[in-house]
């Protein structure tokens, strides 16, 4: 997969590609539907498939206080797009000038000037141009005048939870599920478990004294699920890129919560206890944490014995989910 990050490189791409434009945060089922439609359109034309994405999210430039949390940092997003079969990804880093173009200027001065796509594939709620004033109707009109086809990929509907309630897949809904701790539902929307990556840092050492050593993880700028204890998996590597996609998964109990039991200030801690014997020293390594199922809320313990008993139960509950 080719990664393009400058105007000069964009102009070197073949003309007539099947293009889709969007943030693609999460590369979830809805995005996968759009990419699949773009690939079909490309095959019909003997062309390649390209995705144009933004880093950071346009909202982080236009309204930083309203910018959504990140599901997939760029390296992770690129790996997921590659796995989806995209031929080229165009990464727009300084998008302010593009975001301020009118819809027609965006098409003429950027798309047609540098890419000349044969077809553009988007979802029903696609918007573009200054103030998000361009819609799918706008794009179809411009395409008819400029000579490219517009294909509308349908919304992707997912049946969520045990009650199988219908939901339209979106990045915002996935963020909402994670904020509730509904990691199983988030995985249904993503088509895979939510993976949170981070580096292993020195912790308090309390878990080790209780017989349950944990890797204390400093997350890499992604959304954290709600505070709680989860069943999950850990992937270990030497860099963020090593753990953002794929890898050997190892069962674990995962905890997100405030350190209220033994100290007076309450930092938010992200910890992973691998459910294995003789776990290697993970300090300085990177880990990817796959959140599979919520187990319980966090609570305060009045004694080390109570805490130790609860951790042992958490480990049993996690194994029951994972194995």
C-alpha positions as CSV (number, residue, x, y, z in Angstrom):
1,X,0.0,0.0,0.0
2,X,1.3,3.4,-0.9
3,X,1.2,6.2,1.6
4,X,1.1,9.7,0.2
5,X,1.7,12.8,2.4
6,X,2.4,15.7,0.1
7,X,0.8,17.5,-2.9
8,X,3.8,16.5,-5.0
9,X,3.3,12.8,-4.2
10,X,-0.5,13.1,-4.8
11,X,0.2,14.3,-8.3
12,X,2.3,11.2,-8.9
13,X,-0.7,8.9,-8.3
14,X,-2.4,7.4,-11.3
15,X,-5.4,9.3,-12.6
16,X,-8.8,7.7,-12.6
17,X,-8.6,6.0,-9.2
18,X,-11.7,5.0,-7.1
19,X,-11.5,7.5,-4.2
20,X,-13.2,7.7,-0.8
21,X,-12.7,10.7,1.5
22,X,-13.2,10.7,5.2
23,X,-11.6,10.5,8.6
24,X,-12.0,6.7,8.8
25,X,-11.5,6.7,12.6
26,X,-11.9,3.1,13.8
27,X,-12.0,1.7,10.2
28,X,-15.3,0.2,11.4
29,X,-18.0,-1.8,9.6
30,X,-19.4,1.3,8.0
31,X,-16.0,2.3,6.7
32,X,-15.4,-1.3,5.5
33,X,-18.7,-1.2,3.5
34,X,-17.5,2.0,1.8
35,X,-14.0,0.6,1.0
36,X,-15.5,-2.6,-0.3
37,X,-17.8,-0.6,-2.7
38,X,-14.7,1.5,-3.8
39,X,-12.8,-1.7,-4.5
40,X,-15.6,-3.1,-6.6
41,X,-15.8,0.2,-8.6
42,X,-12.0,0.2,-9.1
43,X,-12.0,-3.4,-10.3
44,X,-14.8,-2.6,-12.8
45,X,-12.6,0.2,-14.2
46,X,-9.3,-1.5,-14.0
47,X,-8.2,1.2,-11.5
48,X,-6.7,1.4,-8.0
49,X,-8.5,2.2,-4.8
50,X,-7.5,5.3,-2.8
51,X,-8.6,6.6,0.6
52,X,-8.1,10.2,1.6
53,X,-7.9,10.7,5.4
54,X,-7.0,13.5,7.8
55,X,-4.4,13.7,10.6
56,X,-5.4,15.2,12.9
57,X,-9.2,15.1,12.7
58,X,-10.5,18.3,11.0
59,X,-12.4,19.2,14.2
60,X,-9.1,19.4,16.0
61,X,-8.1,22.2,13.7
62,X,-11.4,24.0,13.4
63,X,-12.8,23.5,16.9
64,X,-10.1,21.9,19.2
65,X,-12.4,22.0,22.2
66,X,-15.0,19.9,20.3
67,X,-12.6,17.4,18.7
68,X,-13.7,13.8,19.2
69,X,-11.4,11.3,21.0
70,X,-9.3,9.1,18.8
71,X,-10.2,5.4,18.2
72,X,-7.3,4.6,15.9
73,X,-4.1,6.7,15.7
74,X,-2.7,7.1,12.2
75,X,-0.2,4.1,12.3
76,X,-3.0,1.8,13.4
77,X,-5.5,3.3,10.9
78,X,-3.0,2.7,8.1
79,X,-2.5,-0.9,9.0
80,X,-6.2,-1.4,9.1
81,X,-6.7,0.3,5.7
82,X,-3.9,-1.9,4.3
83,X,-5.7,-5.0,5.6
84,X,-8.9,-3.8,3.9
85,X,-7.1,-3.9,0.6
86,X,-6.7,-0.2,-0.1
87,X,-4.0,0.6,-2.7
88,X,-3.1,4.1,-1.6
89,X,-3.8,6.3,1.4
90,X,-3.6,10.1,1.0
91,X,-2.9,11.6,4.5
92,X,-3.8,15.3,4.7
93,X,-2.0,16.8,7.7
94,X,-2.5,20.6,7.2
95,X,-6.1,20.6,6.2
96,X,-7.1,24.2,7.1
97,X,-6.7,25.5,3.6
98,X,-8.7,22.6,2.2
99,X,-11.4,22.9,4.8
100,X,-11.9,26.5,3.9
101,X,-12.5,25.8,0.2
102,X,-16.0,25.9,-1.1
103,X,-17.3,22.5,-2.3
104,X,-16.8,23.4,-6.0
105,X,-13.3,24.8,-5.3
106,X,-12.4,21.6,-3.3
107,X,-13.4,19.5,-6.3
108,X,-11.7,21.7,-9.0
109,X,-8.6,23.0,-7.3
110,X,-7.7,19.9,-5.3
111,X,-9.4,16.7,-6.5
112,X,-9.5,17.4,-10.3
113,X,-6.2,19.2,-10.4
114,X,-4.2,16.5,-8.5
115,X,-6.2,13.3,-8.8
116,X,-8.9,13.3,-11.4
117,X,-10.7,10.3,-9.8
118,X,-13.0,8.3,-12.1
119,X,-15.4,7.6,-9.2
120,X,-15.9,8.8,-5.6
121,X,-17.5,6.5,-3.1
122,X,-19.0,7.9,0.1
123,X,-21.7,7.1,2.8
124,X,-25.1,8.8,2.8
125,X,-24.1,11.5,5.4
126,X,-20.9,12.6,3.6
127,X,-20.2,16.3,3.8
128,X,-17.3,18.4,2.4
129,X,-16.1,21.9,1.8
130,X,-16.4,25.1,3.9
131,X,-18.7,24.7,6.8
132,X,-19.5,21.1,5.6
133,X,-21.8,22.8,3.1
134,X,-21.3,20.1,0.4
135,X,-23.5,17.0,0.5
136,X,-23.9,13.9,-1.6
137,X,-26.3,15.8,-3.8
138,X,-23.6,18.5,-4.3
139,X,-21.0,15.9,-5.1
140,X,-23.3,14.2,-7.7
141,X,-23.9,17.5,-9.4
142,X,-20.2,18.3,-9.5
143,X,-19.4,14.8,-10.7
144,X,-21.8,15.0,-13.6
145,X,-20.2,18.3,-14.6
146,X,-16.6,17.3,-14.1
147,X,-16.8,13.7,-15.4
148,X,-16.6,11.4,-12.3
149,X,-19.2,9.0,-11.0
150,X,-20.5,9.2,-7.5
151,X,-21.5,6.0,-5.7
152,X,-23.4,6.1,-2.4
153,X,-22.6,3.2,-0.1
154,X,-25.4,2.3,2.3
155,X,-25.3,2.7,6.1
156,X,-24.0,-0.4,7.8
157,X,-26.6,-1.8,10.3
158,X,-25.3,-3.9,13.2
159,X,-27.3,-5.9,15.8
160,X,-25.9,-5.0,19.2
161,X,-25.7,-6.8,22.5
162,X,-27.6,-9.8,23.6
163,X,-31.0,-8.2,22.7
164,X,-29.7,-7.8,19.1
165,X,-31.0,-4.2,18.9
166,X,-30.4,-2.6,15.5
167,X,-27.9,0.3,15.3
168,X,-26.3,2.2,12.5
169,X,-22.5,1.9,12.7
170,X,-20.6,5.1,13.3
171,X,-17.4,6.3,15.0
172,X,-19.4,8.4,17.4
173,X,-21.5,5.4,18.5
174,X,-18.3,3.4,19.1
175,X,-17.0,6.2,21.3
176,X,-20.3,6.2,23.2
177,X,-20.1,2.5,23.8
178,X,-16.5,2.7,25.0
179,X,-17.4,5.6,27.4
180,X,-20.1,3.3,28.9
181,X,-17.7,0.3,29.1
182,X,-19.7,-1.6,26.5
183,X,-16.6,-3.0,24.9
184,X,-18.5,-6.1,23.5
185,X,-20.9,-3.8,21.6
186,X,-17.9,-1.6,20.4
187,X,-16.3,-4.8,19.0
188,X,-19.5,-5.6,17.1
189,X,-19.4,-2.2,15.5
190,X,-15.7,-2.4,14.8
191,X,-15.7,-6.0,13.6
192,X,-12.8,-6.7,16.0
193,X,-12.0,-5.9,19.7
194,X,-11.1,-2.4,20.5
195,X,-7.3,-2.2,20.8
196,X,-5.7,0.4,23.1
197,X,-1.9,0.7,22.7
198,X,0.6,2.2,25.1
199,X,4.0,1.9,26.6
200,X,4.7,0.0,29.9
201,X,5.9,2.3,32.7
202,X,7.0,1.8,36.3
203,X,4.0,1.4,38.5
204,X,3.3,1.3,42.3
205,X,4.3,-2.3,42.6
206,X,1.2,-3.1,44.8
207,X,0.0,-5.9,42.5
208,X,3.3,-7.7,42.7
209,X,3.2,-7.6,46.5
210,X,-0.3,-9.2,46.4
211,X,0.8,-11.9,44.0
212,X,-0.7,-10.4,40.9
213,X,2.0,-8.4,39.1
214,X,0.6,-5.9,36.5
215,X,1.9,-4.0,33.6
216,X,1.2,-0.3,34.1
217,X,0.4,1.2,30.7
218,X,0.7,4.8,29.5
219,X,-1.8,5.0,26.7
220,X,-0.9,6.5,23.3
221,X,-3.6,9.2,23.0
222,X,-6.6,7.0,22.4
223,X,-10.1,6.9,24.0
224,X,-10.0,4.9,27.3
225,X,-13.0,2.7,28.0
226,X,-15.0,3.5,31.1
227,X,-13.4,2.8,34.5
228,X,-13.8,-0.9,35.4
229,X,-12.3,-4.3,35.2
230,X,-12.4,-6.2,31.8
231,X,-11.5,-9.5,30.3
232,X,-9.0,-9.0,27.5
233,X,-5.9,-9.8,25.7
234,X,-2.4,-8.4,25.6
235,X,0.0,-8.2,22.6
236,X,3.6,-7.3,23.4
237,X,6.1,-5.6,21.1
238,X,9.0,-3.1,20.9
239,X,7.1,-0.2,19.3
240,X,3.6,1.2,18.8
241,X,3.6,-0.1,15.2
242,X,4.4,-3.6,16.6
243,X,1.2,-3.7,18.7
244,X,-1.3,-1.6,16.8
245,X,-2.5,-4.5,14.7
246,X,-2.2,-8.3,14.8
247,X,0.3,-10.0,17.0
248,X,0.2,-13.0,19.4
249,X,-2.7,-12.3,21.9
250,X,-2.2,-13.4,25.6
251,X,-5.1,-13.6,28.0
252,X,-5.3,-10.9,30.7
253,X,-7.4,-9.1,33.2
254,X,-7.4,-5.4,32.4
255,X,-8.2,-2.6,34.9
256,X,-8.9,1.1,34.4
257,X,-9.5,3.0,37.5
258,X,-8.4,5.4,40.3
259,X,-5.8,4.3,42.9
260,X,-8.1,4.9,45.9
261,X,-7.1,2.0,48.1
262,X,-3.7,2.8,49.4
263,X,-2.8,6.4,48.4
264,X,-4.4,9.7,48.8
265,X,-4.3,11.2,45.3
266,X,-6.3,9.5,42.6
267,X,-4.5,9.2,39.2
268,X,-6.2,7.2,36.5
269,X,-4.4,3.9,36.1
270,X,-4.4,1.5,33.2
271,X,-3.1,-2.0,34.2
272,X,-2.9,-5.4,32.7
273,X,-2.4,-8.7,34.6
274,X,-1.4,-11.4,32.2
275,X,-3.0,-14.7,33.1
276,X,0.1,-16.7,32.6
277,X,2.9,-18.1,34.8
278,X,6.5,-16.6,34.7
279,X,5.6,-13.5,32.7
280,X,8.7,-11.6,31.4
281,X,9.6,-8.1,32.5
282,X,7.6,-5.8,30.3
283,X,9.0,-2.4,31.4
284,X,10.0,-0.3,28.4
285,X,7.9,-2.5,26.0
286,X,4.8,-1.6,24.1
287,X,1.5,-3.4,24.6
288,X,-1.8,-3.6,22.7
289,X,-4.8,-4.2,24.9
290,X,-7.8,-5.9,23.4
291,X,-11.0,-5.2,25.5
292,X,-13.3,-8.2,25.2
293,X,-15.9,-8.0,27.9
294,X,-16.7,-5.8,30.9
295,X,-16.5,-7.7,34.3
296,X,-17.3,-5.3,37.1
297,X,-17.2,-1.7,38.3
298,X,-14.2,-0.4,40.3
299,X,-14.7,-0.2,44.0
300,X,-12.7,0.7,47.1
301,X,-11.2,-2.1,49.3
302,X,-10.6,-1.6,53.0
303,X,-7.9,-4.3,53.3
304,X,-5.2,-6.0,51.2
305,X,-6.9,-9.3,51.8
306,X,-10.2,-8.2,50.3
307,X,-8.4,-6.7,47.3
308,X,-6.3,-9.8,46.8
309,X,-9.5,-12.0,46.9
310,X,-11.3,-9.8,44.4
311,X,-8.3,-9.8,42.0
312,X,-8.2,-13.6,42.2
313,X,-11.9,-13.7,41.3
314,X,-11.4,-11.2,38.5
315,X,-8.7,-13.5,37.0
316,X,-11.1,-16.5,37.2
317,X,-13.9,-14.5,35.6
318,X,-11.6,-13.2,32.8
319,X,-10.5,-16.8,32.0
320,X,-14.0,-18.0,31.9
321,X,-14.7,-15.4,29.2
322,X,-11.5,-15.9,27.3
323,X,-10.9,-19.6,27.3
